[in-house]
Amino acid sequence: MANKKTVDLVEEKAALMRRDVIEMGYAAGGRGAHFGPALSSIEIVAGLFFGIMNHDPKNPTMADRDRFVQSKGHACLAYYAALTETGYITREQMYTFKGDNSFLAGHPTRNMKYGIEVTSGSLGNGFAVACGMAKAAKIKSDDHKVYCLVGDGECNEGIIWEAAMNAAKYELDNLIAIVDRNGVQLAGTTKDIMDVDIEALWRAAGWDVVVVEGGNDASSVLEALQGMRDSSSGKPHVIIANTTKGKGISFMEGSLGWHARPMPQEFYEQAVAELENA
Ligand SMILES: Cc1ncc(C[n+]2csc(CCOP(=O)(O)OP(=O)(O)O)c2C)c(N)n1
C-alpha cells in the first residue's frame, strides 16, 4: 500500500497540475495544445515527480537523479506542469508555453537547466533513448532508474518493439516504462487503429508487465510504481495504466476532438469551473 501522506501529496499536486495544463493551453491561444493526452497522464507524472523519483529541482543535473523521459512528447503540458509545481521552472516561464523564443515548445526540447532530459515528440524515439540511458547506467554501474512515459497508440510504432526486445536482452531492470492506455489516439480509438493485445506483446518482448486498472487513481499508480521500482526480476518493467483521455474535464473525457486544438474562452471558463468544483 502506498503511504497515505504521499498519496495525499500526489493528489494535491495532480489537481494543481490539471489547472496548469488548462492555463498553459489556453494561454497558447490559436496555436492550440494537446489537452487530452496531458490530462490522462497527470497521476502518472505527478506520482513520479512527487512520490517516486529521486530528483532535486535545485540541482537538475545531480548525478544520481532518476531520469524521466516523456516519450509521448505531445503531452508536454503534463511535464511542464510537473516542472512548475516542483520548482524547476517559474510560473512566469510556464506561461511562455509555445511563445516565440520560449524553451517550452509544443514538444519537450532537451534543456537540463530546467529538468528536461530528452527531446521527444517523434513517437517511439523517446522510448528508444530511454532504453539507451538505462543501458548506459548499467555500463557505468550507476544505480538510478529510468522512467519512460509511452502512449498506447505509440505502441504501434516499430521502434518501440525493437528497443523493447533490446532492453530485455540486456536485462535492463533499471528501466520502467509506463503506458498511458487511454484508448484514444490522434485519428481514432486505439482499438480501431490497431487492435492488438499490448500486454501480450510486452510479455513476449521479455518484460515484466503489470496492469493498473485505476491509472488516474494516485494510490493505485503509486503502488504499481513502487512495486516495479523495488522489483529485482532482472527484466525491464512496464506498467500498463488504464486511464481516461482528457481526465478531469467533462467535455474532454474520452474525446477525440480534444486530442489537440485551441481552447476558446467559453470552454476555458467551463474547464476552470469544473476543476474548482472537483
Ligand atoms: C512518428 C510519429 N508519427 C505520428 C505522430 C503524430 N501523432 C502525435 S500524437 C499521435 C497519437 C498518439 O496516440 P497515443 O500514443 O495513444 O497518445 P495519447 O495522445 O492518447 O496520449 C500521433 C499519431 C508523431 N508525433 N510521431
The ligand as a MOL file (V3000), in Angstrom:
LIG
                    3D

  0  0  0     0  0            999 V3000
M  V30 BEGIN CTAB
M  V30 COUNTS 26 27 0 0 0
M  V30 BEGIN ATOM
M  V30 1 C 6.3770 9.1140 -35.5010 0
M  V30 2 C 5.1380 9.9370 -35.2890 0
M  V30 3 N 4.0630 9.6910 -36.0650 0
M  V30 4 C 2.9390 10.4230 -35.8860 0
M  V30 5 C 2.8970 11.4220 -34.9500 0
M  V30 6 C 1.6460 12.2580 -34.8020 0
M  V30 7 N 0.9610 11.9770 -33.5420 0 CHG=1
M  V30 8 C 1.0240 12.8240 -32.4960 0
M  V30 9 S 0.1530 12.3070 -31.1800 0
M  V30 10 C -0.3670 10.9200 -32.0110 0
M  V30 11 C -1.2650 9.9290 -31.3440 0
M  V30 12 C -0.6380 9.3320 -30.1490 0
M  V30 13 O -1.5290 8.4820 -29.5020 0
M  V30 14 P -1.1740 7.8330 -28.1240 0
M  V30 15 O 0.2020 7.2830 -28.1430 0
M  V30 16 O -2.2570 6.8860 -27.7960 0
M  V30 17 O -1.1070 9.0410 -27.1010 0
M  V30 18 P -2.2970 9.9060 -26.4810 0
M  V30 19 O -2.4250 11.1080 -27.3410 0
M  V30 20 O -3.5330 9.0930 -26.4560 0
M  V30 21 O -1.8450 10.2270 -25.1370 0
M  V30 22 C 0.1580 10.8840 -33.2900 0
M  V30 23 C -0.0990 9.8170 -34.2700 0
M  V30 24 C 4.0550 11.6420 -34.1720 0
M  V30 25 N 4.1110 12.5750 -33.2180 0
M  V30 26 N 5.1610 10.8770 -34.3470 0
M  V30 END ATOM
M  V30 BEGIN BOND
M  V30 1 1 1 2
M  V30 2 1 2 3
M  V30 3 2 2 26
M  V30 4 2 3 4
M  V30 5 1 4 5
M  V30 6 1 5 6
M  V30 7 2 5 24
M  V30 8 1 6 7
M  V30 9 2 7 8
M  V30 10 1 7 22
M  V30 11 1 8 9
M  V30 12 1 9 10
M  V30 13 1 10 11
M  V30 14 2 10 22
M  V30 15 1 11 12
M  V30 16 1 12 13
M  V30 17 1 13 14
M  V30 18 2 14 15
M  V30 19 1 14 16
M  V30 20 1 14 17
M  V30 21 1 17 18
M  V30 22 2 18 19
M  V30 23 1 18 20
M  V30 24 1 18 21
M  V30 25 1 22 23
M  V30 26 1 24 25
M  V30 27 1 24 26
M  V30 END BOND
M  V30 END CTAB
M  END
